Amino acid sequence: ATKRTPLMAGNWKMNLDHAEAIAAVQKLAWTLKDAGHDYSAVEVAILAPFTDLRSVQTLVDADKLEVRYGAQDVSQHESGAYTGEVSGAMIARLGCSYVAVGHSERREYHAESDAVVNAKVKAAFSKDVTPILCVGEGLDVRKAGDQVSYTLAQLDGALEGVPAEQAKSIVVAYEPVWAIGTGEVATPEDAQEVCGAVRARLAELYDAELAAGVRVLYGGSVKSGNVAEIMAQPDVDGALVGGASLDPVEFAKIVRYQS
Ligand code: PEP
């Protein structure tokens, strides 16, 4: 069987200024060091506001930290007259390993369509930044029982025209919108159902070997108290953690699947 290295990614959203970011990453790294964390067994990343990235880069470089980091969004455009946007080249230059693309808050508050998400996936790959592609249904869709078809349609849209050489390194985060920031966590079986369906679709879109290597994360109210049962699911390869990632000690527990 293909071995997938789990990824635990903290999405800070619009929290922590650059000084707070330095303190948070230091505390996370120290806490994980004390726990004897093996980063090759479980990868750790934080997704920080753009204004934090240079500070995080400096800290990670200076202290040779194994914590990875990334941005929460990227422009679909290469460069030019796009006031307020930040390009893939810019975040790549800051050492970002990852960028979240298509987070439900971007889709909802910034009207990001599947076509925009697709363009952002391509923009990230073109600069060798790995997209963490966020997909997942809202409450109405879940109540109607359409979570799998809805989520797979988002996946199809995001990957349109993305070649296998790039798609093989994508990270997909299944984040049911009704579970984000609500304290309402999907059951491990709910998470497995859709994460497994995502992997099966990747096998259809590409091939079984590619699908077996792609990491599929679950996101939505993950905490130290529920992470272990979610990580026990066969098609869940990590978590995208919002609120709980702001506390480095709690996030370190999540990274170690400890309650
Ligand atoms: C998220 O925003 O990606 C997320 C999963 O948030 P929370 O953990 O706070 O539900």
Residues whose N, C-alpha, C, O or C-beta is under 5 A from the ligand:
A	BS01	PEP	N11 A179 I180 G181 T182 G219 G220 S221 V222 L240 V241 G242 G243 A244
